[in-house]
Amino acid sequence: MTDKASVEKSRYLKALGADVVIRRFQQSPARLIIMSRPRAASRRKLQIRFIQSQYSHPANPEAHYRATGPELWEQTEGKITHFVSGIGTGGTISGTGRS
């Protein structure tokens, strides 16, 4: 994970038994995922190897399309005029905007 991620997140993953490697955030998130694949593949002792790919996983914006967008629409009684979102993976803004 990048050095921009919270300390709590890495501590939580370590507590669950994950092998957490912190990398300086100099490159795109996609590049970090590519760099992590050989390391995951070399960990043959592990029964489960998982690389989270939230930047390209279709379930990321889909979750906001199915849940966040309709929730905001309902709470504003269809009168929402502006939506401000942080940009991380882009899932919130792209998924909610489809609603």
N, C-alpha and C positions, 0 to 999 in steps of 0.2 A: 504494500500500500504506500501511498505517497506520504511525504512528511507534512502535508497539509491536512491530513486526516486527524481526527481528534485522538488524544492519548487514551481516552476512555474506550474508543472503538478498538484500538489495538489490544488494550488490556482485556477487554471482553473476549475477543477472538482467542487470545492466548489462554484465557481461563477455560475456554472450550476445547483447548488442545491444538489450536492452529499453529502452524509454523509461520510467523509473521515476519516479513522482511520489509523494512522501511527504505524507500528510495527517495532521493531528492526529486522534487517536481520540476524537472527541466524540460520534459518532453510531454507530448500529448498523452492523455489517458490510454488511448488505443495502443501507443507505443509501449507503455508500461505493461499492458496485458500481453503483448507479443513477447516482451522480455521475460515474463513470468512463466510462460509455457514450458520452456526447457527445464526449469527448476521443478515445476510440478511433475513433469514426466520422469525426472530422475528420482523422485521420492517413492521408489517401488515398495518400500516397507509399509507404506500407508495403504489402507484399504480404500480410502476415499480421497480423491484429489479433486478439488473444485476451484475453478477460477471464475469469480463473479464477473459477468460481462454486462453490467447494467447500462453501459454506454451504447450497446448495440442490441440489447435484448428487447424484442417487441412487446414484452409484458410490461415494460417500464411505462411508456406513454399510454398503453392500453389500460392500465390500472387507473390512471387519471381520467381517461376518457369515460370509463365505466363508473367511477366513484366520485372523484373530486369535482369534475365539471357538473354533473347532475346535482351534487350536494350544494354547490355554490348557487346554481340556478334556482333550486328549491328555497334556499335560505334567503335569497333576494327577491323571491316571487317573480322571477324572470325579468327583473329590472336592473340587472348588473350592467354597468356601463364601462367599468375599467377593471382590469385584472393585472396585478403586479406580482411577479414571481422572480425568485432568484434563479440563476442559471447554474446548474451543476452538470447533470447528465443531459438536461434538456427535456426530460420526460414529463415534468409537470407542465411546462409551458406548451409543449407540443401536444400533449394528450388533452389537457384541459381546453386548449384552444379549438380542438376539433369538435367539442361538445356543442 
